């Protein structure tokens, strides 16, 4: 995934190497994996979203796995799975 995270921008030479920390102030390196899964601020939003829409919380180690688990947590109805995909994206 190629998002303009601070880690990505440092790697591309757009930001200085000292500027790679997460915008939330949690102290982690701001990577895609960190923002969506392990950040104490932003990563925890997934459980909140899941509870708001009445879906079981998912726990995964990679973004593709998280997408699949979140989408499939909707059950067998295609319209509901599409809705879950829209929320995730």
Secondary structure, DSSP 8 states (H G I E B T S, - for coil): -----HHHHHHTTSS-GGG-B-TTSSSSB--HHIIIII-TTTTTHHHHHHHHTT------SSHHHHHHHHHHTT-S-HHHHHHHHHHH-
